[in-house]
Amino acid sequence: MSQNISVKVKVWRQDGPQATGQFESFDLSGISTDMSFLEMLDTLNEQLLKEGKRPVEFDSDCREGICGSCGCMINGMAHGPERGATVCQLHMRSFKNGQTIVVEPWRATAFPVIKDLVVDRSAFDRIIAAGGYVSVKSGRHADANVMLVPKDTAEKAMDVAQCIGCGACVAACPNASASLFTGAKITHLALLPQGKVEAARRVQRMTDQMDSEGFGGCTNIGECLAACPKEIKMEAIVSMRREFIKGAFAEPPRQAGSDNA
Amino acid sequence: MLPKIFSSSVFKKILMSLTGFGLVGFLITHLIGNANLYRSGSDPFNTYAAKLHSLGPILEVAEIGLLGMFVLHIVTALQLKFRSRNARQDRYAVNASKKGPSKSGFISQNMALSGLLILAFVVLHVKQLHFGPGMDAGYVTNVTGESTRDIHRLVVETFSDPLNVALYVAAMIVLGLHLRHGFWSAFQSLGLTCERSSKALYIASGLLAALIAGGFLFMPIWIYFGVQS
């Protein structure tokens, strides 16, 4: 049953990367419980535009929970109180009439705030660029099932491949660690025959990049697992450590053209 | 120059695990040996202490190794703690756990604090007992046939003071809480768990923490109330 509620939104306002931010409160009434959280913010922004004020900046794209663009801290929880959902898939029925909702951007040194709720997540792109790929000429796409992968392996790989890179794991982590994201990417490729070849090099490069971006270390608390909209499991991080140890004992790569004898 | 791998945060966690396991190993042997305190009279404990110290150089090497692990565990922990501090300079105004699979709580988030409290306790403990009054202060026993240190007397005297009893009990509770997250966490950091074993190990870790902390915790109480004599 849809109903209309009133909420008080306390949202982080920051004019730019160097500016000091502060909270600003808005009272909203007539919010349908069927609205998504982002639609509630749209309503707020329409109101602000009518009043000639600067709307609240936030990221969003697909609004169906699969692109990884949206995300913010809602009452101290990444993507809000609902589990297994991004902010666009969070609905106002999760909130009570008259409730105060505190909205903050992801906070991590590696994710600097650009404006209001928008943060720069390019650190994730650089972790991917460091090794989250397979170095083969792909040509035109191959026929399905040319390279056979056992069903359970394919399922495990898919579980971690679901990561949409939203950054909730970093935001929720008390150490602002990117281990769940990096672990998911490393595990995904290490499980599949196409990715196995470069597994040792990949884990080293990606974890190095993760460290140099300034993310914290993992303390196995698992708040990331609770925050992940794709419900990626601890296994992703544990398997990253396994790959790391395996990689440390792997033979260093030969230089091209060197004598193989 | 150390190889690059040593500076990795993933490697540092592996180091935390290995030194942590070593320290747990010490705690277990220390507990088994000291369990002699639960036996009646001063002879069993003094005999154990005399036999342990007759190991000579083997004991010295073990002590140096233990100290090394202890220092490495602390130094690495502090490095990781500072990394985490720097990783989030602006705190959240509101922060809450989403529960579910999360083990977020005061204990898991304050391992450095419990660790430092344990460090403070260890300094006190070693000063009070290991470097406490010895044979030249008249603490002598002849339990093994030759004169050895009467450590039992020192232990009994230490725990006749209720302040010491309270301090040691409190320290063991902190140790138990540290091990509660730490022992399980070490398996994760070494990549040794899968989904099912992780759950089992979490329970086992709680049991081990309770066993170690409980085993030590009742010693001062036992002695204070004179149950053993």
Interface residues (C-beta under 8 A of the other chain):
Chain A: F23 M73 N75 G76 M77 A78 P81 R83 V102 E104 R107 A108 T109 A110 A172 P174 N175 A176 S177 Q204 T207 D208 M210 D211 G214 F215 G216 G217 C218 T219 N220 I221 G222 E223 L225 A226 A227 K233 M234 E235 I237 V238 S239 M240 R241 R242 E243 F244 I245 A248
Chain B: K4 I5 S7 S8 S9 V10 F11 K12 K13 I14 L80 R83 S84 N86 A87 R88 Q89 D90 R91 Y92 A93 V94 N95 A96 S97 K98 K99 G100 P101 S102 K103 S104 S108 Q109 M111 H181 W184 S185 Q188 S189 L190 G191 L192 T193 C194 E195 S198
